[in-house]
Amino acid sequence: MSKNEVNPTISKSTGLPRKRFYRARAHSNPLSDSHFPVSISPSHVDYSLHYPQLFPSAGQADSSKRIQFADVGCGFGGLLISLSTLFPETLMIGMELRDKVTEYVKERISSLRVANPGQYQNVSVVRTNSMKYIPNYFGKGQLSKMFFLFPDPHFKEKNHRRRVISPFLLDEYAYVLEVGGIIYTITDVEELGDWMKSCLENHPMFEALTKKELEADPVVKLLNSATEEGQKVARNGGQTFQAVFRRIVPSDQTS
């Protein structure tokens, strides 16, 4: 009897995990205490657990090769899977707070690696709270891209402090992004889109990409199409609101 026949969570036709066995609430409270292992520091992240083919053991990790893309609140991993083949030489990781969703992404990546030998070895996922532990996983200037796709809007004003894009958190993102690194945001909630854009516009370490730069960036095209949320918005004929900004050196530090 095959593995797929004895494991109902795996689709017999595709070999991929079935989402209905991993369903969870759309969002989690990022201010609540959750219990899961957290890396002490970026140097303590065990790359052999995330990228076993590239890092056979923790002691053999190549210190010159580090995670460069982070998908914060990665959901079911659609963007990561698309980015993995678009940037096959780049290590990337999804950060997800919901345990069932994290397990789904792990199973999805594992199944894709088996079905496509040599591919998807550069992508992984970790269960963590990115609003608390970003500095535990990434060092200064380590990342070249960060993604915040369809985050929880936290509509009530008293809950705006829970939003994953805020002036305070942008300080942390600016720290882990290299100069020239890109932060991508998208939402189908206009008020949240205005909020994220305003936060980025008012931060001295970010500037918006030009229309020409957006059109030339292949990643921008994936923001709407690669995620389950984006596909749902498209099916319903909804609007999306993007804000894509570059990490810069503040003008008062360039002289």
N, C-alpha and C positions, 0 to 999 in steps of 0.2 A: 504493500500500500504506500502510495507516495505521500510526501509531506503535505501537499496541498489537500489531499483527501482526508487526512486525519486532523487537519487544523482548519476549523471553519472560519477563522479570522482572515485567511488567505484566499483570494479569488483563484479558482481553478483555471480560469481562462487567461488571466493576466499575470498571475504569480505575485500580485501586489496585495498589500493589506486592504481590507474592506473598511471604509470609513465608519460604517454604522456600528462597528464594534469599538470605536474610539471616540465617539461623540462626547462632547463636554459643553459646558456653558460657553457662550460666545466670548466672554471676557472674565478675567479674575481681578480681585482687588489687589493692586500692587503694594498696598500699604499693610496688608495682613501678613502675619508670620507664617511662612511655609517651611517645611522641614525637608531639606535635600542637601547633599554635599555641595560645598562652595570652595572653589580654588582659593588658596591663601594669597596667591599673587600670580601675575602672568607667567612667571618662570616655573610655577608649579602646575600649570595646565599639562596634563598627560596627553601628548599628541598621539601616542601609540593606541590609546583607547578610541580616538576619533578617526584616525587615518592609519589603520594598521598596516596597509600595504606600503605606505610611504615611510612609516616610522615603526619598524618591526618590534622595537622595545623602547621603553622610556629612556634608557641609557644611550640609545643610538639616535636620538632626536637631533636633527640638523638645526643648529641654533640660527642659521641664516634664513631658514624658511619658516615663516610665521603666518598665522591667519591674517588675511587682508580684508575680507568682506564679512560684515556682520548683519544678519537680518534679524532685527529686534521685533519680537512678537511674530515669529515666522509662520504661525498657523500650521497648516497641513503641508508646508514645505514646497509649494508650487514654484515660487520664485527661485528658491535654492536649486531645485532640480534643473530649471532652465539655465541658470547661471553656471552650473557645474560644467555643462558641455560647451557653453559660450566662452568660458575662461578655464580651460582644463588644467592650466598650470598654476592656478590661484587657489589657495586654501580658503575655505569659507565655512561659516558656522551659523546656524539658526539658534536663537535664544527664545525659549518658550516657557511660560510659567505653568501652563496646564499640563498635568502629568500624563493624562491619556493621549493628548495631542502630541506631546513629546514622544511617547512610545510609538505612536503611529508613524511619525517622521523617521524614527530609528528603523522601524521595520520596512518602511518604504525604501530607504537608502540601501539597507541590507539586501532587499530583494532585487533592486536595480543593479547592484554590484554583481550579484550572482548571474542575472540574466544578461549582463553586458560586461564581460570580463575586461578589466582595464579601465573602465569608465566609472564615474561617480566616486572615485577614491578620494577626491579633494573636498568632499562636502560632509558635514556632520551636524549634529544638533545637541544642545545641552539644555536640561531643565534648570532654569535659574530666574531670578528677578533682576532684569536689566536695570531697573530704576535704582537698585541698591548696589549691584555688584559689577557694573561695567569695568571699574578699575582693577577688579580681581582677575579679569581675563585678558585685558589688553594693556600694553604699555604705551608710553607717550609716543604719538605719531605712528603707531603700528598699523592702523587701518587706512585703507584707501577708499572704501565705500561703506556707508551705513544705510540701512533701509528701514523705514517705518511705514508700513503699508496697511492702511485701513485700521488704525489703532482705535481703542475704545474712546469714544467722544466725551464720556463723562459730562453729560449735558448740564447737570446742576452746577451752579457757580461754586458752591461750597466744595465740590469735588474736582474742580479744575486743577488742584494741586496734584491730582493723580494722573494727569495727562503726561504722556511719555515725551512730549515736546514742551519744554518750558525754559525760561531764561536760565534757571539754575542748572537743569540737566544739560543744556547746550554747552555750558562750561565744561562738563565732563566729556561730552562728545567731541568738543574742540580739542581736548587734551589727547584723546586716543586717535584722532584723525591726523594724518599727515597733512602738511601744507599742500593744497591742491586736491586733497581728498574731497569726495562728494557725499552729501547727505541727501537722500531721496525720501520724500514724503508724498502720500496720496490718501485721500479720503473721499467718501461720497456725502459727507456732511459739510455743507458750505461754511457754517460757522466755525467748525473745527479747522477747515482748510484756511480760513482767514486768520485764525489764531496761530496756526503753525507758521504760516507765511510771515505774519507780523513778528513773531518771536525771532525768526531767522533774520528778517530785515533789520531788526533793532539790535542784533548782536554784533559786536565789532569784529568778530572773527569769522563771519560768513558773508558771502556775496552771492547774488542770484546768477545762475547761468543765463547766458543770452539765448534768444530764440534760435539762433544759428547753432549754438552749442547743443541745445536740447535736441534739435532735429538730427544732429550728427551722432548723438549718443545712443548706441543700440539698446542700452539698458532701459532707457525711458520708455521704449515701446513695450517692454515687458510689464511695466507697472500696472497697466490695466488688464493685461491678458493672462499673466502667469499665475495669479492667485485665485483661489476659490471665490473670495469676496469680490474681486474685480470682475470675474466671469458672471457672477450673480447680478451685479450692477448692470453689466452690458445686456444680459438677457432681459432685464426689466426696463431697459431704455433709460437708465438713470445717468446723472452727471457725476463726474469726478473732478477733484480739485487737487492739483499738484503743486508742490513747492520743492524745487531742486536747487541746492546751494553748494557753493565751494568753500572749503576751509581756506582762509587767507591769514596773512600776518597783519595785525592791526596797523593802521596808518601811523600811529604814534610810536611804533616799534621799527618802522622801516628806514628811518633816517639814521 
